[in-house]
């Protein structure tokens, strides 16, 4: 009885390994994309990528499962489960008795495998984002394997108390539990760190003075720190509850291929893939790309010289990356080049008004917001240092007209422009977020290639 649990999409050597476990020259592979809403795109990708080495078929539960559900599973050599929403997938399987069919197939010698949701499901428990953008405990996996599974996780820092029975090892085959000791890392850093600003708000506060740096070098040097910042649940509430949910509303439906420009450690791309996008990320930091590859396809590249053909993508996403480009105009021109005509570039940036100004009195909710300068404002350098997670930011004040000019020159006129507004729930949980109803923290735009 063999199960291979993979944190992310398998490259060819791992594909060959899994196929080889069946012992068949051309194994019968049943692909189950329930977690991804049975989206046709990843299903077609399975046929394209594995069809030369396996006899591929797929199993859908909508509008209803096939009458020969059990027979199809038992006749397979390999059942491959795709990624997506683990909780929803398990609910559908249990409603139709497929959980018991899978156990019967496994005990009969069918190899089980999958990535993301298709890896968590085999364990007793796991960490998932099935219930929202935050990470949470799954609580009711199939239990074929003991313990918990954390897919594509690197120093996420989830509390060990919430992950019962987490352990790694072999269980009648091969499986892997990827667990990083984020809590211990935070404790070590906390012992030598300091806290910047009061704890009444988890939204970032700015301080520091202007200094000239290479933004590329800055982010590469602190890639590990950024991964801890971005993957620690609840640490970046500005992203989780203010910026990213509103940004997703700006995106067009998934299409042929999506470029994540300045992908960082992959936190945006992994969500886009779950929404049905086929994501390729690029970043100039080799370490950032290594982290991103745990979640989706990514390559090391310069945003001003992308290694893709003209019109290779029908969507470019630049989430909090344009203001970190050392050459904004060249990066936008390259983004336009790799977009096919009629497709979109969607970007989220730090609002230049917020970057340029400062609250006169941070303890007074009625304090005026003072902007000493806008068109020639200096870069503000500040450090977030909370709970042992320390990251330095460079808030560049790039006027809206500069973004607009770069897009216009690249043949990307803006068709939508939005400013972030905190929800009532966020203000209730983080009262200081109410200040961001007076001055927006983020600016979102969508441009179309003519």
N, C-alpha and C positions, 0 to 999 in steps of 0.2 A: 504494500500500500504506500503510495508515494504522492506527496504534495510539494510543489515548489511555489513559495510565496515570494513575490518580487515587489520591491518598493516602487519601482517605476517601469516604464516601457523597456523591454529587453532588447539589447543589441543582438546581432546575429549569433555570436558565440553562445550566448545564453539560450537563444531560440533553438539552436542545434542541440544543446545539452538537453533541454526539456523534451524535444522531439525524440531524441535518442533514448530517453528513459522508457519509451513505449516498447522498444524492441522491434518495431515494425519498420520495414523499409520505406513505406509511404503511409504513415499513420492516419487514421480517421480522426480529424480534429473537429470538435463541436465548439463553436464560439458563442458565448452567452453575453450579450451586451445590455442586459437589463438595467444595470446601474447608470448607463449613459443614455437612458430614455430610448434605447434601441436606435440610436442615430445611425443613419446609413453610412456616413463618412468613415468612422473608425471601423465599421464592419467591412467596408470595401477595402480598407487598408490591410486588414487581416488577410483577405483573399489575395491581395497584390503581394504582400510580404512573405506569406507562408505557403501560398498555393503551389509553388514550385517544389515544395518538399513534403506537403501533406495534402490529403483529400479533405478540403475545408467545407464545412457547412455551418449554418448558424441557427440559433434557437430564439424565437420571439414569443413573448407572452401577450402581446397586444395585437388585435383586439381580444384574443384568447389564445391559450397555449394549444399546441397540436394534440390530437387525440392519442398519438403514439409517443407522448412525452417520455415515458419510462423506457420504451424500447430504443428510442434514439440515443438516450444517454448511455444505456448499457451496451449498445453496439459501437460506441466510440472507444478509441484508444486513449484519447486525450480530451479533456474538457477545459477550455481556456476562458476565463471570466475577465471581462473588461473592467476598467475603472469608472468611477462616478460616485453616485450617492449610495453608500453601503446600506443605510437603514431602509431606504425605499426598496432597494433590491431584495433584501431579506424579507421584507413584508410581502412582496409579490410572490417570491418563491414559496413562502410558508402558506400563503393563501391557496396555492395550487399543489401543495405537497411535494414541491421540487427539492426541498431540503432533505427529505427522506430518500428521494430518488438519488440524490448526489451521494448520500452515505452508502447506499446500496451499490452504486457504481464504483465508488472508491474501494469498498471492501471486496468487490469483484475484480479489482486490479486496474481499473481505469485511472490514469494519472490525472491529477487535478492541479491546475495552475492559474495564475492571474496576477495582475498588478493592481496597486491601490485598493479599491473596493474588492477586487478579485483576489487580494491577498489577506486583507483583514478578516474576510468572512469565514475563513477556515478555523479561526482561533476562538477561544472562549470569550475574548474581549479585545478591545483595541481603542485607539484614538482616532476620531473622525471629525470631519467638518460637515457631516450629513445634516446637522440641525441648524446651520447658519455659518457665517464666515469664521466664527470662533471655533476653537477645538473643544471637543467634548468626549466623554466616555461613550462607547457604543453600547456596552452592557449585555448584549445578547447575541454573540456570534454563534456560528453553527456548532462550535465546540469539537470539531474533528481533531484539532490540535490543542494541547494545553497552553495556558498563558495568554499573553497579549501581543499584538502586533502593531508597530508604529511605522506606517509606510513612508518611504522617502523622507525620513525625519532626521534632521541633523541639529543637535543642540536646541531643540525646540523648547526644552525646559518644562515640560508638563510635570505636574506634581506626581511623584511616584505613588502617593497614597491613593490616587484615583485609578491606578492601573494594576489591579489585583493579579497576582500570579505571573508577572512579567518575567520571562526567562527565555533563553535561547538554547538551541540544541537540535538533535535529530529525533524524528518521530516516524519510524517505519518508512523512511525516505529522506528527503532533504527539505528543510525549511529554514528560514532565517528571521530572527527578530532583530531589527535595527534599532538599537537603543543607545542614545548618547547621554552622557551624564551632565545634562544642562544644569541641574540643581547644584551639583558639586562645583561646577565651573562658576556659577553665580556667587556661591558662598566664598570661593577663593578670591574672586574679584571684589566682592563687597568688603573683604578684610583689608584690601589695600586701596579701596575706592573712596569716593565722597559723593554726596548728594547735591545736586544743583537745583536750587529753587525749592519752594514749599511743596508738600505732598497733596495739597487740596485738589490739584488737577493732574491728570495724566497726559493732558495735551502739552506739547512742547512749549517751553519758554525760551526766549532768545536772549543771549547776552554775548559779549565779546567785542572785539575790535576788528577793523578791516586788515587783511593781510593777503598778499598775492600767493596763490597756490595753484598747482595743477590739479584740477578736480579728478582727473583720471587717476593720478597717483594717490590722492587722498582716499578714494573709495577702494582701490586695490589694497592699500595698506591695512584697511580696517574691514576687510571682507568677513572675517570670522565674527567680529563684533557686530557687524550689520546683520548677519544671519541670526545671531542670538536675539538681536533687537526685533527683527521682523518675524521670527518664528516662535517667540515666547507668547503664548496666549494672553490677551488682554494688555500686553505691554504698549502696543501702538494703537490706542483707541482712536486717535485721529484718523488712522487708516481704516481700521475695522468698522467704525461706526459713522464716520463723517465723509471721508474722501472716496473710498473705493465703492461703496454702495451707490452713491450718486454718479460716479464715473461709469459704472456698468450700465446705467440707464441711457447713457449717451451712445453706447456702442450699437452698430448695426448687427443684424443676425449673423451667425457664423456662415462663412463662405468657403472658398477654396483653400486659402492658406493665410495665416495671420503672423505678422512679424512683431515680436515684442522688442522694441528698440530700447536698449539699456535695461535688460531684463533683471539685472541684479541676481539675487539668489533664487529667483523663480516664483515668488509668492503670487504674482499676477498671472503668469502663464499657467500655473496649475489650476487656477480657478477658471480661466478661459477654456482650458481643455475640457473641464467638467461641463462647461456650458455648450460644448460642441465645436469649439474652434480647434483647428489643427495648427499648433503653435510652434514657431521656430524663434528662439530667443537669441539675441546677440548682446555681448557686453565686452568691453575692452579689458576687463579684469579676468585673468585666467582662473583665479580662485572663485570668483563669483560664478563663472560659467560652470566650474566643477560642481558647485552647489546646485545650480539650476538644473544640471543634467540629472540630478536625482529625481526631478519632477517632470521634465519635458525635454524635447530636443533643444540644444543650444550650442552656439559656436563662439569662439573668441574672434572678435572682429572690431575694426574701427568704424564708428558710425559715419565717418566721412568717406569711407571706401568700402562699402558693403560687398561681400563676396557672392552676390546674387545677380541673376539676369534681370534685364528691364522687364517690368510688369510681372514679377514673380509672385506678388502678393495682392490680395484684394482687401487687405486691412493692415494698417500699421498702427500699433498701440505704443504710445510713449507716455508711460505712467510715471510721473515725477522724475523724468530723466532729461527733458530738454534743457532745464535750467542748470544741469550738470555737464552739458556739452561744452568742451573748450572752444569749439567752432560751431556755433549754432546754425549759421547760414549754410555751411557745407553739409551738416547733418540733415537738415531739412531738405536740401536739394537731393541728397542720396535717398532719403525716404520717399520723395516724389518719384525718383527714377524707378525704384523697385515696385511702385504701385501701378496697377493697371488702370487705364483711363476709366473714370466714373466711380472709382473706389475711394475709400476714406482713410484719413489719418485722424486718430483721436488722441488727445493729449490732456494730461493733468499736470499742472505746475503749481508751485507756491505762488499765491497771489502777490503780485509785485507791490500792491498797496500795503499789504501786511508786512512784507519783507522790508519795505522802506521806512515804516513807522514804528512807534513804540507807545505803550500806555504811559502816560505821565506818572501815574501812581498805580502800581500793580495791586495795591491793597484796596483801592477804591473802585467799586463797580461803576461809578458815574464818571470816572476819570476820562478826560479827553484823550483821543488817540492823536499823537503828534507826528507829523511827517516832515522832518527837516529838509528833505530833498527827495525827488522822485526820479527825474531823468538822469541824474548823476550821483545817485546814492551809492555809498560804499557797500561792499559785501560784509555781512555780519557773520562772524564765526562764533559758534556756541557749542557747548557740549551737553548732551543729555546723559546723566549719570544716575540711574535709578536701579535699585535692586541688583547691583553688581553688573548691570549692562551699560556700557559706556560707548557712545558714538558721537563723533564730532560732525557737525553740519556746517555748510557754507551757504548762507541765504543770499543768493545773488539777486539783485534788484534788476530784473529785465522788464522794461516797460512793455505794456500791451502792444504798443505800436511797433516795437522791435520784433515780437513774435509775429504780429500781423504782416510786417514787411518781409520777414524771412519766408513766410508761407506764400505770400503774394508773388514774390520773385520766383518761387519754385513751382508756380502754377497750381497752388493749393488754396483757393479762396475759402475763407471761413464761412460755414453755413450755420453754425450754432455756437453760442458763447454762453456759459453758465457760471455762476458763482455759488460756492458751497454755503449751505445753511444748516446748522445743527438741528436735529429733531428734538421734539419735546422730551422723548425718552432719554436722549443723551444729556440734555440740560438737567433733567431730574437726577440722573446718576452722577454727572460731573457738573456741578453748578457753575463753575467758572467758564464752561463752554458757552454760557449765555452771552459772554463778551463777543463771541464770534458771530452773533446776530447783528452786531453793529459794524464789524469789519470782517469781511470774508477771509478765510485762511487759504482756500484753494480756488483756482480758476480752471475750468474745463472748457475745451474747445474741440470742435469737429470740423475738419476741412475736407473738401472733395477735389479730386484731381480732375482738371479739365482736359 
